[in-house]
Amino acid sequence: MVEKKNPHEGHRERMKQRYLSQGLDGFAEHEVLEMLLFYSVPRADTNELAHALLDRFSDLHGVLSAEPRELCQVSGVKMHTAILFRLVSDVYRRSCLEKTKKQVSYRSMKAVIAYLRDLFIGVRNERVYMLLFDNGMNLQDTVLLAEGAVNSTAITYRTVAEQALFHRSSGVILAHNHPGGIPVPSGSDLEVTRNVDNVLSAVGVRLIEHVVIADHSYELIIHGRSAGHKASAPLSFSASTCGAEPDLAASLPADFFDC
C-alpha cells in the first residue's frame, strides 16, 4: 500500500523561502500571521489559527495591538503567542521613536505629527504626553502625564510646571489619543488645555498646541486644524499668547502650523 503524502509537508520552509525572496508584499494577512505563528506554535498547522485571529480582531493591526489577555481568549492562543505579537508591535514602535527622535529641531507641526503617530502606534489606552522644547524647537523630553483617562483630575498640573522648569523649556506641546475613535475634542480635553495653558503661562512657558491623535486623523485644539475629518473651531487663549517667550514665538516659522 502506497503511503499517502502529507500535503502540508514542507509548507513552513516554502513560506520562509518565499518571504526571503519576495518580502511580505505578496502575502495575504493570514499568511503574515501564519509566519509569525511558526515561531510560537512549533508543529501544528497555523493557517486555521491565523484565520481565527483575523475573525476575532478584524485585521493585522487589530491582532498586533490587542491585549495579551484578549488574544488568549482565542482558542489555540497561549500566552507565549500573545507575548510574541505584543513584542512585535512594541519593537516596531520603539524603532520608529528612535528614528524620529534623531530629528534635532522640529520646524513644522507636520514633523511633530509624524513623531506623535509613532509615539501612539499600538497604544490602546488613552494617554496624554507632554513634549518639551527649547527656544529652537529642539525636543528636550517626552513625558507621560496620564494614562486611562484624559481629564482634569488625572493630570497633575504641578508635574507640568516642574517638568517645564526642570528642562528650562520655552514651549510645550500636549498630545493625547482617542483610540479607535475620531479626534474631536471633548469638554474635558478643552478644560485640560485651558488649565495647562494657565499653569505654563504662570512660569513663562508657551503652550504651543494640544494635539488629539486618532487612528488615521488628528486635530489641533488651539489652532483648530485637522486631517482626516472636519476641524472644530480654534480656541481663543490669552495666556498662550501673552505668556509666550518672545524668543520661541520668533523662532516659529510663519507656516509652522500648516499641516
N, C-alpha and C positions, 0 to 999 in steps of 0.2 A: 504493500500500500504506500502510495506517494504521500509524504508529509506535506500538509497544506502550509504555504508560506505566509508568514505574518505580514500584512500589507503595511503595517506601521514600522517595520524593522528598518532602521537607518534613517527614520524621519528626523530625529533631532540633529544628526550630523548633516543631513541635507539642508535643514533650516539654517544651521550655523554657517555652512559654506555659502549659502545664498546671501546671508547677511554680509559676510566678509567681502563678497564680490559685488554686491549691489547696494548695500546700505539698507535703511529702513523705508526708503521712499516707495518701494513697490509692495510693502507689507500692508495687509489689512489690519485693523485694530486688534482683532482677536489673535492674529499671528504675532503681533508685538507682545501681547500678554503671554502667549504660549512660550515665546523665547525667554521672557523673564521667569516664568514658572519652571522652566528647565532647572533653574538654579536653587529652587526651594522644594520642588517635587521631583526627586531623583529618578523615579522609574515609571510612574503612571502616565497615561495619555493626558496631556494638559489641555487639549482642544476643548473638551466639554467644560472644564473649569473656567477657561478663558471666556467662553460664551456666557456662562452663568454669572460671571463678574460683570460683564457688559450689560446683561439683562437687569442686574441689580443697580448699577451705578451709571448707566446710560452711555458713557464713553470713556476713553482712556484717561482723560483729565479727571473725571469723576472717580475712577478707580484709584489713581495715584494720589489724589488729595483726600481720600476717605480716611476716617479714623481707624486705627487698627481694630478696635472692638467692633466696628461696623463691618469691616472686612471679614472678621472671624464668624460673623453670622451667616455667611455664605457656606453652604455645605462643601467640605473638602479643603477649606482655607484654614490653615493653622497659624498660630502667632508668628512662626518663622517666616511664613509668606507675607503676612501683614507688615512685619518689620521691614522686609526687603522692599516692598512697594513704597512705604513711607520714607525709607532711606534714599531711594532713587529720587523722589520728589525733593527731599531736603538737600541732597547733594547738588542737584541742579540749581536750586535756589541759592545755595551758598556760592557756587561758581559764578552765577550771574552777578551776585552782590560784589564779589571780589573784583570782577571785571569793571563794573560801573563805579566802584569806589576809587579806582585808579584815576578817574577823571578829577583833576585838581580843582578846576573852577567851573561852577555851573552858571553859564552866561545866558541861559534861557529857561523858561518854565518847561519847555519841551524836554530838555535834558533832565530836569528834576522828575518829570512824569516817568521817563524811561527808568530812572533809578527806583521810583516808587513801585512801578509794575513788578520789577524784580524782587523788591522787598516783600511784596504781598503774594508772590507765587506760592500756591499750595496752602495758604493760610485760610482756614475755615472759620475761625473765631474772629469776632470783631476786635481790632486792635487800634490803638492810637499811638502814633510815633511823633517825636519832636526832632526835627532836623535843625542843627545849629550851624550857622555860617558866620565867617568873619566879614569885614567890610569889603573884601574882594570876592565874595560869594564862593569862598573855598569851604567845602563841607568839613566841619570840625568833628562832629559826632552825630550818631543817630540813637536816640534814647526812647525805649519803650515806656510810655507813661501809664497805659492801662490796657487790660485785655478782658473781653467778655461783654462789656457794655460801655459805649462812649457816652457818658453823661457827666453832669457837673459834680456828682458825688463820687464818681470813680476816679477822677483825676485829682492828684494832689498839686494844687497850684503853688505851694511852697517849693515843690520839686522843680516846677517850671522855672521859677525865678532863680533858684540855686544853681541849676544847670547852666542857665544863660550867664550868670555872674561867674561861675567857675571857669567856663570856657572863654570868658570875656567876649561873648558873641555880639555881633552887630544886628543880626537878624535871625528869625526863626520861621520855619515852615512847619505847620502842623499837618498831619496826614492820618486819615483813618479809612478803613474799608467797610463796604457793605457786601459781605459775602453772598453770592448768588442773587444779588438784587440790582437795583439801579441806584446811581449816586445822587439821589435827590436829598438835600439836607433836611434833617428833621428839626423840630423845635429844640431838642437837646443839643444838636450839632451847632445851631446858631448861638445857643446860650454859652456853650463851651468856647466858641470862637470869641465872643464878646468878653468873657471872663479872662481868657488867656491874653487877649489884646490889652485889657486893663492892667493885668499883672506885669506884662512885659513893658508896657509904656511907663509904668512907675519906676522901672530900673533902667530906662533909656534904651530899650531894645525894641526893634521893629518886628511886629508880626507881619511877615511878607504875604503869607497866604495860608489858607486852610483848604487842603485838597481832600476830596472824597473819591475813593477809588472803588470801582465795581469790576466785574469780570472783564468787560470789554469797553468800558467807558469811565469817565471821570468828570468831576465838576470842581471849579474853583469857587469857593464860597464868597470870598471877599470881592473878587473881580467879576463874578457871575459869568464865567466862560466854561465851556464844556466840550466834550467829544462823545459821540455815541447817543446823545439824547438832547432834548431841548433844555437849555440852561435856565436856572432860576435867576431872579433879579439880583444884581450885585448889592452887597451890604454897604451901608454908609458908616464909616468909623472915623471918629475924630481922633481917637488915640493912636491909631495905626499911622496917621499922617503926622500929627503933632509930636508924637513920641519917637519918631524915627530918627536915627542918627543921620546927620547930613551926609557923611562920607558914604554910607551904604546907599542912601537914596540916589546920590550922584553916580554911584558905580553901576546901578542897574540900567541896562540899555533901554532905550525908549520902546523897543519891541519885545521886552523881556517876557511879557505875558501873552504874546502871540503864539498860540499852540497850533 
